[in-house]
Amino acid sequence: MSALIAWRTADISTGTLEALLASGRLGDIDSLEIRQSLAIWPTQVGNAQEDENLARDFAEYVVAPGLLGQGILYVAYRARPILGRLDEEFESDIETTVTATPELLGLATARMIHSRMASGSIRELQDRIRHILVLVETELHGDSN
């Protein structure tokens, strides 16, 4: 239940690349493939961050109010480790039964889709940066295979 309202965003630093792009010195790199990969990297990062922001906003502004409307938001927050034991803090022994309503299943399904999109975008960034590193390594040291 707590996964429905959990979110996390990455903080991807691109300062060095942005400085290179702003300097106009990207053309100093001989490899066309490396230049192209570096030139589109900021757009790829932006796309991944958009996916993460969409997932975060959906959790905050759609899922949480939806759970509140069904009277079960407390159950979701109660299970979050970062919040400790809400029952003890509120001196509450309220037991809430969660019923798999069509609305709840819809929220959970949409949340899962947004979460998978965001994590897929980050995995794509990881794959792309690995590819760029291979290109740079090959350019610096030649193909050793």
DSSP file (Angstrom, degrees, kcal/mol; ACC not computed):
  #  RESIDUE AA STRUCTURE BP1 BP2  ACC     N-H-->O    O-->H-N    N-H-->O    O-->H-N    TCO  KAPPA ALPHA  PHI   PSI    X-CA   Y-CA   Z-CA
    1    1 A M    >         0   0    0      0, 0.0     3,-1.3     0, 0.0     4,-0.4   0.000 360.0 360.0 360.0 -40.3    0.0    0.0    0.0
    2    2 A S  G >>  +     0   0    0      1,-0.3     3,-1.2     2,-0.2     4,-0.7   0.780 360.0  68.5 -67.7 -24.0    2.8    2.4    0.8
    3    3 A A  G 34 S+     0   0    0      1,-0.2    -1,-0.3     2,-0.2     3,-0.2   0.748  87.4  68.8 -65.2 -21.4    4.3    2.0   -2.6
    4    4 A L  G <4 S+     0   0    0     -3,-1.3    -1,-0.2     1,-0.2    -2,-0.2   0.807 110.7  30.6 -66.4 -28.5    1.3    3.7   -4.1
    5    5 A I  T <4 S+     0   0    0     -3,-1.2     2,-0.2    -4,-0.4    -1,-0.2   0.390  97.5 105.3-112.0   2.0    2.4    7.0   -2.6
    6    6 A A     <  +     0   0    0     -4,-0.7     2,-0.3    -3,-0.2    53,-0.1  -0.581  41.7 164.5 -83.2 145.2    6.2    6.6   -2.6
    7    7 A W        -     0   0    0     -2,-0.2     2,-0.3    52,-0.1    -2,-0.0  -0.988  16.2-174.7-155.2 159.0    8.3    8.4   -5.1
    8    8 A R        -     0   0    0     -2,-0.3     2,-0.4    44,-0.1    48,-0.1  -0.979   8.8-156.7-152.7 141.6   11.9    9.3   -5.7
    9    9 A T        -     0   0    0     -2,-0.3     2,-0.2    47,-0.0    40,-0.1  -0.934  18.4-123.0-123.6 151.2   13.6   11.4   -8.4
   10   10 A A        -     0   0    0     -2,-0.4     2,-0.6     2,-0.0    42,-0.0  -0.563   8.5-145.2 -87.5 152.3   17.2   11.4   -9.6
   11   11 A D        -     0   0    0     -2,-0.2     2,-0.7     2,-0.0    -1,-0.0  -0.875  22.5-173.4-117.0  95.2   19.5   14.3   -9.5
   12   12 A I        -     0   0    0     -2,-0.6     2,-0.4    33,-0.1    37,-0.0  -0.810  13.4-145.9 -98.2 115.5   21.6   14.0  -12.7
   13   13 A S        +     0   0    0     -2,-0.7     4,-0.1     1,-0.1     3,-0.0  -0.655  28.5 163.9 -83.3 128.9   24.4   16.5  -12.9
   14   14 A T     >  +     0   0    0     -2,-0.4     4,-3.0     2,-0.1     5,-0.2   0.102  35.9 119.8-126.7  19.6   25.2   17.6  -16.4
   15   15 A G  H  > S+     0   0    0      1,-0.2     4,-2.2     2,-0.2     5,-0.2   0.880  74.7  48.1 -57.0 -44.9   27.2   20.7  -15.6
   16   16 A T  H  > S+     0   0    0      2,-0.2     4,-2.1     1,-0.2    -1,-0.2   0.927 114.9  45.6 -64.6 -44.4   30.5   19.7  -17.2
   17   17 A L  H  > S+     0   0    0      1,-0.2     4,-2.9     2,-0.2     5,-0.2   0.918 111.1  52.8 -64.7 -42.7   28.7   18.7  -20.4
   18   18 A E  H  X S+     0   0    0     -4,-3.0     4,-2.6     1,-0.2    -1,-0.2   0.885 108.7  50.8 -60.9 -37.7   26.7   21.9  -20.4
   19   19 A A  H  X S+     0   0    0     -4,-2.2     4,-1.8    -5,-0.2    -1,-0.2   0.910 110.8  48.8 -65.2 -41.7   29.9   23.9  -20.1
   20   20 A L  H  X>S+     0   0    0     -4,-2.1     5,-1.1     2,-0.2     4,-0.6   0.929 113.5  46.4 -62.3 -45.6   31.4   22.0  -23.0
   21   21 A L  H ><5S+     0   0    0     -4,-2.9     3,-0.9     1,-0.2    -2,-0.2   0.909 112.9  49.7 -64.3 -42.0   28.3   22.5  -25.2
   22   22 A A  H 3<5S+     0   0    0     -4,-2.6    -1,-0.2     1,-0.2    -2,-0.2   0.808 104.3  59.5 -67.7 -29.6   28.2   26.2  -24.2
   23   23 A S  H 3<5S-     0   0    0     -4,-1.8    -1,-0.2    -5,-0.2    -2,-0.2   0.681 103.6-129.7 -73.4 -16.2   31.8   26.7  -25.1
   24   24 A G  T X<5S+     0   0    0     -3,-0.9     3,-0.5    -4,-0.6    -3,-0.1   0.605  76.3 118.0  77.5  10.5   31.3   25.6  -28.6
   25   25 A R  G > < +     0   0    0     -5,-1.1     3,-1.9     1,-0.2     4,-0.3   0.328  34.7 100.8 -95.5   8.1   34.2   23.2  -28.3
   26   26 A L  G >  S+     0   0    0     -6,-0.4     3,-1.8     1,-0.3    -1,-0.2   0.854  75.7  64.9 -59.2 -32.3   32.2   20.0  -28.9
   27   27 A G  G <  S+     0   0    0     -3,-0.5    -1,-0.3     1,-0.3    -2,-0.1   0.657  84.0  74.7 -64.5 -15.6   33.5   20.1  -32.5
   28   28 A D  G <  S+     0   0    0     -3,-1.9     2,-0.5    -4,-0.0    -1,-0.3   0.674  76.3  91.0 -70.8 -15.9   37.0   19.6  -31.1
   29   29 A I  S <  S-     0   0    0     -3,-1.8     6,-0.1    -4,-0.3    -3,-0.0  -0.716  70.6-152.5 -82.3 124.8   36.0   15.9  -30.4
   30   30 A D        +     0   0    0     -2,-0.5     2,-0.5     4,-0.1    -1,-0.2   0.876  69.5  85.5 -67.7 -40.0   37.0   13.9  -33.5
   31   31 A S     >  -     0   0    0      1,-0.2     4,-2.4     2,-0.1     5,-0.2  -0.504  60.1-160.7 -73.9 118.3   34.4   11.2  -33.3
   32   32 A L  H  > S+     0   0    0     -2,-0.5     4,-2.8     1,-0.2     5,-0.2   0.890  93.0  54.6 -61.2 -40.6   31.0   12.1  -34.8
   33   33 A E  H  > S+     0   0    0      2,-0.2     4,-2.4     1,-0.2    -1,-0.2   0.893 109.3  46.6 -64.1 -39.5   29.3    9.4  -32.8
   34   34 A I  H  > S+     0   0    0      2,-0.2     4,-2.7     1,-0.2     5,-0.3   0.934 112.6  50.0 -66.9 -45.4   30.6   10.8  -29.5
   35   35 A R  H  X S+     0   0    0     -4,-2.4     4,-2.4     1,-0.2    -2,-0.2   0.924 113.3  46.0 -58.5 -45.1   29.7   14.4  -30.5
   36   36 A Q  H  X S+     0   0    0     -4,-2.8     4,-1.8     2,-0.2    -1,-0.2   0.916 112.8  49.9 -64.7 -43.0   26.2   13.3  -31.4
   37   37 A S  H  X S+     0   0    0     -4,-2.4     4,-0.8    -5,-0.2    -2,-0.2   0.901 114.3  44.4 -62.8 -41.2   25.8   11.2  -28.3
   38   38 A L  H  < S+     0   0    0     -4,-2.7     3,-0.3     1,-0.2    -1,-0.2   0.870 109.9  55.9 -71.2 -36.4   26.9   14.1  -26.1
   39   39 A A  H  < S+     0   0    0     -4,-2.4     4,-0.3    -5,-0.3    -2,-0.2   0.857 113.1  39.8 -65.8 -35.1   24.8   16.6  -27.9
   40   40 A I  H  X S+     0   0    0     -4,-1.8     4,-2.1     1,-0.2     3,-0.3   0.569  91.7  90.7 -91.5  -8.0   21.5   14.7  -27.3
   41   41 A W  H  X S+     0   0    0     -4,-0.8     4,-2.6    -3,-0.3     5,-0.2   0.905  82.8  53.3 -55.6 -47.4   22.4   13.7  -23.7
   42   42 A P  H  > S+     0   0    0      0, 0.0     4,-2.4     0, 0.0    -1,-0.2   0.886 109.8  49.4 -58.4 -36.5   20.7   16.7  -22.1
   43   43 A T  H  > S+     0   0    0     -3,-0.3     4,-2.4    -4,-0.3    -2,-0.2   0.910 110.5  50.1 -66.0 -41.4   17.5   16.0  -24.0
   44   44 A Q  H  X S+     0   0    0     -4,-2.1     4,-2.0     2,-0.2    -1,-0.2   0.899 111.4  48.4 -64.7 -40.5   17.6   12.4  -22.9
   45   45 A V  H  X S+     0   0    0     -4,-2.6     4,-2.6     2,-0.2    -2,-0.2   0.926 110.7  51.7 -63.6 -44.7   18.1   13.4  -19.3
   46   46 A G  H  X S+     0   0    0     -4,-2.4     4,-2.1    -5,-0.2    -2,-0.2   0.893 108.4  51.2 -59.0 -41.4   15.3   15.9  -19.5
   47   47 A N  H  X S+     0   0    0     -4,-2.4     4,-1.9     2,-0.2    -1,-0.2   0.912 110.9  48.1 -63.1 -42.5   12.9   13.2  -20.9
   48   48 A A  H  X S+     0   0    0     -4,-2.0     4,-2.2     1,-0.2    -2,-0.2   0.903 110.9  50.9 -65.3 -40.5   13.8   10.9  -18.0
   49   49 A Q  H  X S+     0   0    0     -4,-2.6     4,-2.7     1,-0.2    -1,-0.2   0.865 107.0  54.6 -66.4 -34.8   13.3   13.7  -15.5
   50   50 A E  H  X S+     0   0    0     -4,-2.1     4,-2.5     2,-0.2    -1,-0.2   0.920 108.0  49.5 -62.0 -43.0    9.9   14.4  -17.0
   51   51 A D  H  X S+     0   0    0     -4,-1.9     4,-2.1     2,-0.2    67,-0.3   0.912 112.5  47.6 -62.0 -42.0    8.9   10.7  -16.6
   52   52 A E  H  X S+     0   0    0     -4,-2.2     4,-2.6     2,-0.2    -2,-0.2   0.914 112.1  49.1 -64.8 -42.6   10.0   10.9  -12.9
   53   53 A N  H  X S+     0   0    0     -4,-2.7     4,-3.1     2,-0.2     5,-0.2   0.887 109.7  52.0 -64.9 -38.4    8.1   14.1  -12.3
   54   54 A L  H  X S+     0   0    0     -4,-2.5     4,-2.3     2,-0.2    -1,-0.2   0.925 111.5  46.9 -62.2 -44.3    5.0   12.7  -13.9
   55   55 A A  H  X S+     0   0    0     -4,-2.1     4,-2.0    59,-0.2    -2,-0.2   0.912 114.6  47.1 -64.1 -42.6    5.2    9.6  -11.6
   56   56 A R  H  X S+     0   0    0     -4,-2.6     4,-2.6     2,-0.2     5,-0.2   0.944 113.3  47.5 -63.4 -48.5    5.8   11.9   -8.5
   57   57 A D  H  X S+     0   0    0     -4,-3.1     4,-3.2     1,-0.2     5,-0.4   0.871 110.1  53.0 -63.7 -36.8    3.0   14.2   -9.4
   58   58 A F  H  X>S+     0   0    0     -4,-2.3     5,-2.8    -5,-0.2     4,-1.7   0.924 111.4  46.4 -63.5 -43.2    0.6   11.3  -10.0
   59   59 A A  I  <>S+     0   0    0     -4,-2.0     5,-2.2     3,-0.2    -2,-0.2   0.923 121.0  37.8 -63.6 -43.7    1.5    9.9   -6.6
   60   60 A E  I  <5S+     0   0    0     -4,-2.6    -2,-0.2     3,-0.2    -3,-0.2   0.896 128.2  28.3 -75.9 -41.8    1.1   13.2   -4.8
   61   61 A Y  I  <5S+     0   0    0     -4,-3.2    -3,-0.2    -5,-0.2    -2,-0.2   0.544 133.5  21.5-106.3  -8.6   -1.8   14.8   -6.6
   62   62 A V  I  X5S+     0   0    0     -4,-1.7     4,-1.9    -5,-0.4    -3,-0.2   0.678 124.1  40.5-120.3 -54.4   -3.9   11.9   -7.8
   63   63 A V  I  ><S+     0   0    0     -5,-2.8     4,-2.9     2,-0.2     5,-0.3   0.961 115.0  48.7 -67.0 -52.1   -3.2    8.7   -5.8
   64   64 A A  H  ><S+     0   0    0     -5,-2.2     4,-2.4    -6,-0.3    -1,-0.2   0.930 115.2  44.2 -58.0 -48.1   -2.9   10.3   -2.3
   65   65 A P  H  > S+     0   0    0      0, 0.0     4,-2.6     0, 0.0    -1,-0.2   0.879 112.8  53.8 -63.2 -34.2   -6.2   12.3   -2.7
   66   66 A G  H  X S+     0   0    0     -4,-1.9     4,-1.1     2,-0.2    -2,-0.2   0.910 110.6  45.2 -64.1 -41.9   -7.8    9.2   -4.1
   67   67 A L  H  <>S+     0   0    0     -4,-2.9     5,-2.8     2,-0.2     6,-0.7   0.880 112.0  52.8 -68.1 -37.9   -6.8    7.1   -1.1
   68   68 A L  H ><5S+     0   0    0     -4,-2.4     3,-1.5    -5,-0.3    -2,-0.2   0.925 106.3  53.5 -61.3 -43.9   -7.9    9.9    1.2
   69   69 A G  H 3<5S+     0   0    0     -4,-2.6    -1,-0.2     1,-0.3    -2,-0.2   0.788 109.7  47.9 -62.3 -27.7  -11.3    9.9   -0.6
   70   70 A Q  T 3<5S-     0   0    0     -4,-1.1    -1,-0.3    -3,-0.2    -2,-0.2   0.441 115.9-116.6 -91.7  -0.3  -11.6    6.2    0.1
   71   71 A G  T < 5S+     0   0    0     -3,-1.5    -3,-0.2    -4,-0.4    -2,-0.1   0.741  90.7  99.5  76.2  22.9  -10.6    6.6    3.7
   72   72 A I     >< +     0   0    0     -5,-2.8     4,-1.4    -6,-0.1     3,-0.3   0.273  38.2 103.6-126.1  11.6   -7.4    4.6    3.4
   73   73 A L  H  > S+     0   0    0     -6,-0.7     4,-2.5     1,-0.2     5,-0.3   0.890  80.4  59.2 -61.7 -37.9   -4.6    7.1    3.0
   74   74 A Y  H  > S+     0   0    0      1,-0.2     4,-2.8     2,-0.2    -1,-0.2   0.883 101.0  55.3 -57.1 -39.5   -3.6    6.6    6.7
   75   75 A V  H  > S+     0   0    0     -3,-0.3     4,-1.0     2,-0.2    -1,-0.2   0.912 108.9  47.3 -61.3 -42.7   -3.0    2.9    5.9
   76   76 A A  H >< S+     0   0    0     -4,-1.4     3,-0.5     1,-0.2     4,-0.2   0.935 116.3  42.6 -65.4 -46.6   -0.6    3.8    3.1
   77   77 A Y  H >< S+     0   0    0     -4,-2.5     3,-1.6     1,-0.2     6,-0.2   0.851 106.3  62.9 -68.9 -33.2    1.3    6.3    5.2
   78   78 A R  H 3< S+     0   0    0     -4,-2.8     8,-0.3     1,-0.3    -1,-0.2   0.811 101.2  53.2 -60.3 -29.9    1.3    4.1    8.2
   79   79 A A  T << S+     0   0    0     -4,-1.0    -1,-0.3    -3,-0.5    -2,-0.2   0.484  80.9 109.6 -86.8  -2.9    3.4    1.5    6.3
   80   80 A R    X   -     0   0    0     -3,-1.6     3,-1.4    -4,-0.2     4,-0.3  -0.641  60.1-151.6 -78.1 117.9    6.1    4.0    5.3
   81   81 A P  G >  S+     0   0    0      0, 0.0     3,-1.6     0, 0.0    -1,-0.2   0.839  92.1  63.1 -57.8 -34.8    9.3    3.2    7.2
   82   82 A I  G 3  S+     0   0    0      1,-0.3     3,-0.1    -3,-0.0    -2,-0.0   0.757  99.5  54.8 -64.0 -23.7   10.5    6.8    7.2
   83   83 A L  G <  S-     0   0    0     -3,-1.4    -1,-0.3     1,-0.3     2,-0.1   0.477  96.9-149.0 -89.2  -2.6    7.5    7.9    9.2
   84   84 A G    <   -     0   0    0     -3,-1.6     2,-0.9    -4,-0.3    -1,-0.3  -0.434  58.0 -19.0  70.5-144.0    8.2    5.4   12.0
   85   85 A R     >  -     0   0    0      1,-0.2     4,-1.9    -2,-0.1     3,-0.5  -0.809  58.4-179.3-103.9  94.2    5.2    4.1   13.8
   86   86 A L  H  > S+     0   0    0     -2,-0.9     4,-2.8    -8,-0.3     6,-0.2   0.853  80.9  62.9 -61.3 -34.8    2.3    6.4   13.2
   87   87 A D  H  4>S+     0   0    0      1,-0.2     5,-2.9     2,-0.2     4,-0.4   0.913 107.2  43.5 -56.6 -42.2    0.0    4.3   15.4
   88   88 A E  H  45S+     0   0    0     -3,-0.5     3,-0.5     3,-0.2    -1,-0.2   0.902 113.1  51.0 -71.2 -40.8    2.2    5.1   18.4
   89   89 A E  H  <5S+     0   0    0     -4,-1.9    -2,-0.2     1,-0.2    -1,-0.2   0.894 119.8  35.5 -64.8 -39.2    2.6    8.8   17.5
   90   90 A F  T  <5S-     0   0    0     -4,-2.8    -1,-0.2    -5,-0.2    -2,-0.2   0.435 105.0-128.3 -91.5  -0.1   -1.1    9.3   17.2
   91   91 A E  T   5 +     0   0    0     -3,-0.5     2,-0.4    -4,-0.4    -3,-0.2   0.939  58.6 153.4  48.7  50.0   -1.9    6.8   20.0
   92   92 A S      < +     0   0    0     -5,-2.9    -1,-0.2    -6,-0.2    -2,-0.1  -0.871  40.8 178.6-114.6 141.2   -4.2    5.1   17.5
   93   93 A D        +     0   0    0     -2,-0.4     2,-0.3    -3,-0.1    -1,-0.1  -0.035  34.5 147.5-123.6  29.0   -5.3    1.6   17.3
   94   94 A I        -     0   0    0     -7,-0.1     2,-0.6     1,-0.0    -2,-0.1  -0.478  33.1-157.8 -67.5 127.5   -7.6    2.2   14.3
   95   95 A E        -     0   0    0     -2,-0.3     2,-0.5     2,-0.0    -2,-0.1  -0.946   8.5-167.6-107.5 123.3   -7.7   -0.9   12.0
   96   96 A T        -     0   0    0     -2,-0.6     2,-0.5   -24,-0.1   -24,-0.0  -0.943  12.0-144.0-114.4 129.1   -8.8   -0.1    8.5
   97   97 A T        -     0   0    0     -2,-0.5     2,-0.6     2,-0.0   -22,-0.0  -0.778  12.5-145.7 -90.4 131.3   -9.7   -2.8    6.1
   98   98 A V        -     0   0    0     -2,-0.5     2,-0.4   -23,-0.0   -26,-0.0  -0.872  12.5-162.6-100.8 122.3   -8.6   -2.1    2.5
   99   99 A T        -     0   0    0     -2,-0.6     2,-2.2     1,-0.0     5,-0.2  -0.877  25.8-120.3-105.6 135.1  -11.1   -3.4   -0.1
  100  100 A A        +     0   0    0     -2,-0.4    -2,-0.0     4,-0.1    -1,-0.0  -0.496  45.2 175.9 -75.4  80.7   -9.9   -3.9   -3.7
  101  101 A T     >  -     0   0    0     -2,-2.2     4,-2.6     1,-0.1     5,-0.2  -0.419  45.4-109.5 -80.0 161.2  -12.4   -1.5   -5.2
  102  102 A P  H  > S+     0   0    0      0, 0.0     4,-2.2     0, 0.0     5,-0.1   0.876 121.2  53.0 -57.4 -36.3  -12.3   -0.7   -9.0
  103  103 A E  H  > S+     0   0    0      2,-0.2     4,-2.5     1,-0.2     5,-0.2   0.927 110.0  46.3 -65.4 -44.8  -11.1    2.8   -8.1
  104  104 A L  H  > S+     0   0    0      2,-0.2     4,-2.7     1,-0.2     5,-0.2   0.920 113.0  49.3 -64.5 -43.7   -8.2    1.5   -5.9
  105  105 A L  H  X S+     0   0    0     -4,-2.6     4,-2.5     1,-0.2    -1,-0.2   0.882 110.8  51.5 -63.3 -37.5   -7.2   -1.0   -8.6
  106  106 A G  H  X S+     0   0    0     -4,-2.2     4,-2.6    -5,-0.2     5,-0.2   0.930 111.2  46.5 -63.8 -45.8   -7.3    1.7  -11.2
  107  107 A L  H  X S+     0   0    0     -4,-2.5     4,-2.6     1,-0.2    -2,-0.2   0.920 113.8  48.8 -61.4 -44.1   -5.1    4.0   -9.1
  108  108 A A  H  X S+     0   0    0     -4,-2.7     4,-2.3     2,-0.2    -2,-0.2   0.901 112.2  48.4 -64.8 -40.7   -2.7    1.1   -8.4
  109  109 A T  H  X S+     0   0    0     -4,-2.5     4,-2.2     2,-0.2    -2,-0.2   0.939 113.7  45.4 -65.8 -47.2   -2.5    0.1  -12.0
  110  110 A A  H  X S+     0   0    0     -4,-2.6     4,-2.5     1,-0.2    -2,-0.2   0.899 112.7  51.7 -63.5 -39.9   -1.8    3.7  -13.2
  111  111 A R  H  X S+     0   0    0     -4,-2.6     4,-2.5    -5,-0.2    -1,-0.2   0.907 109.1  50.6 -62.4 -41.8    0.7    4.2  -10.5
  112  112 A M  H  X S+     0   0    0     -4,-2.3     4,-2.6     2,-0.2    -2,-0.2   0.906 110.1  50.1 -63.1 -42.0    2.5    1.0  -11.5
  113  113 A I  H  X S+     0   0    0     -4,-2.2     4,-2.4     2,-0.2    -2,-0.2   0.939 112.4  46.5 -62.8 -46.9    2.6    2.2  -15.1
  114  114 A H  H  X S+     0   0    0     -4,-2.5     4,-2.3     1,-0.2   -59,-0.2   0.911 113.3  49.7 -62.0 -42.0    4.0    5.6  -14.2
  115  115 A S  H  X S+     0   0    0     -4,-2.5     4,-2.5     1,-0.2     5,-0.2   0.914 111.6  47.8 -64.1 -43.2    6.6    4.0  -11.9
  116  116 A R  H  X S+     0   0    0     -4,-2.6     4,-2.3     2,-0.2    -1,-0.2   0.874 110.3  52.5 -67.1 -36.6    7.7    1.5  -14.6
  117  117 A M  H  X S+     0   0    0     -4,-2.4     4,-2.1    -5,-0.2    -2,-0.2   0.939 111.6  46.4 -62.3 -45.9    8.0    4.3  -17.2
  118  118 A A  H  X S+     0   0    0     -4,-2.3     4,-1.8   -67,-0.3    -2,-0.2   0.927 114.8  45.2 -64.6 -45.7   10.2    6.4  -14.9
  119  119 A S  H  X S+     0   0    0     -4,-2.5     4,-2.2     1,-0.2    -1,-0.2   0.859 111.5  54.2 -69.0 -32.6   12.5    3.5  -13.9
  120  120 A G  H  X S+     0   0    0     -4,-2.3     4,-2.2    -5,-0.2    -1,-0.2   0.887 106.4  52.2 -65.0 -38.5   12.7    2.4  -17.6
  121  121 A S  H  X S+     0   0    0     -4,-2.1     4,-2.0     2,-0.2    -2,-0.2   0.893 109.4  48.9 -64.4 -39.8   13.8    5.9  -18.5
  122  122 A I  H  X S+     0   0    0     -4,-1.8     4,-2.3     2,-0.2    -2,-0.2   0.904 109.9  51.6 -67.4 -40.1   16.6    5.8  -15.9
  123  123 A R  H  X S+     0   0    0     -4,-2.2     4,-2.4     1,-0.2    -2,-0.2   0.897 108.3  52.4 -62.4 -38.9   17.7    2.3  -17.2
  124  124 A E  H  X S+     0   0    0     -4,-2.2     4,-2.5     2,-0.2    -1,-0.2   0.905 108.3  50.7 -62.7 -40.8   17.8    3.8  -20.7
  125  125 A L  H  X S+     0   0    0     -4,-2.0     4,-2.7     2,-0.2     5,-0.2   0.916 109.2  51.2 -61.8 -42.4   20.0    6.6  -19.5
  126  126 A Q  H  X S+     0   0    0     -4,-2.3     4,-2.1     1,-0.2    -2,-0.2   0.924 111.5  47.4 -60.7 -43.9   22.3    4.1  -17.8
  127  127 A D  H  X S+     0   0    0     -4,-2.4     4,-2.0     1,-0.2    -1,-0.2   0.904 112.8  49.3 -63.4 -41.2   22.6    2.1  -21.0
  128  128 A R  H  X S+     0   0    0     -4,-2.5     4,-2.4     2,-0.2    -2,-0.2   0.895 110.4  48.8 -68.1 -39.6   23.3    5.2  -23.1
  129  129 A I  H  X S+     0   0    0     -4,-2.7     4,-2.4     2,-0.2    -1,-0.2   0.882 109.7  52.8 -69.4 -35.3   26.0    6.5  -20.7
  130  130 A R  H  X S+     0   0    0     -4,-2.1     4,-2.1    -5,-0.2    -1,-0.2   0.914 109.5  49.9 -61.6 -40.6   27.6    3.1  -20.8
  131  131 A H  H  X S+     0   0    0     -4,-2.0     4,-2.4     2,-0.2    -2,-0.2   0.915 110.0  49.8 -63.4 -43.5   27.6    3.3  -24.6
  132  132 A I  H  X S+     0   0    0     -4,-2.4     4,-2.6     1,-0.2    -1,-0.2   0.909 109.6  51.7 -61.7 -41.3   29.1    6.8  -24.5
  133  133 A L  H  X S+     0   0    0     -4,-2.4     4,-2.8     1,-0.2    -1,-0.2   0.889 108.9  50.2 -63.9 -38.7   31.8    5.5  -22.2
  134  134 A V  H  X S+     0   0    0     -4,-2.1     4,-2.7     2,-0.2     5,-0.2   0.923 110.8  50.0 -63.4 -43.4   32.6    2.6  -24.5
  135  135 A L  H  X S+     0   0    0     -4,-2.4     4,-2.4     2,-0.2    -2,-0.2   0.923 113.3  45.4 -60.2 -44.9   32.9    5.1  -27.4
  136  136 A V  H  X S+     0   0    0     -4,-2.6     4,-2.6     2,-0.2     5,-0.2   0.924 113.2  49.8 -65.8 -44.2   35.2    7.4  -25.5
  137  137 A E  H  X S+     0   0    0     -4,-2.8     4,-2.7     1,-0.2     5,-0.3   0.920 112.6  47.3 -60.0 -43.8   37.3    4.4  -24.3
  138  138 A T  H  X S+     0   0    0     -4,-2.7     4,-2.3     1,-0.2    -1,-0.2   0.902 112.4  50.1 -64.5 -41.0   37.6    3.1  -27.8
  139  139 A E  H  < S+     0   0    0     -4,-2.4    -2,-0.2    -5,-0.2    -1,-0.2   0.899 116.3  41.5 -64.3 -40.4   38.5    6.6  -29.1
  140  140 A L  H  < S+     0   0    0     -4,-2.6    -2,-0.2    -5,-0.2    -1,-0.2   0.888 133.1  18.7 -74.6 -39.9   41.2    7.1  -26.5
  141  141 A H  H  < S-     0   0    0     -4,-2.7    -3,-0.2    -5,-0.2    -2,-0.2   0.433 103.3-120.2-115.8  -1.1   42.7    3.6  -26.6
  142  142 A G     <  -     0   0    0     -4,-2.3     2,-0.8    -5,-0.3    -1,-0.2   0.045  50.2 -52.8  77.4 164.6   41.6    2.1  -29.9
  143  143 A D        -     0   0    0      1,-0.1    -5,-0.1    -4,-0.1    -1,-0.0  -0.672  52.1-172.9 -77.9 110.9   39.6   -1.0  -30.3
  144  144 A S              0   0    0     -2,-0.8    -1,-0.1     1,-0.2    -2,-0.0   0.297 360.0 360.0 -91.1   9.6   41.5   -3.6  -28.3
  145  145 A N              0   0    0      0, 0.0    -1,-0.2     0, 0.0    -2,-0.1   0.465 360.0 360.0 -87.3 360.0   39.3   -6.6  -29.4
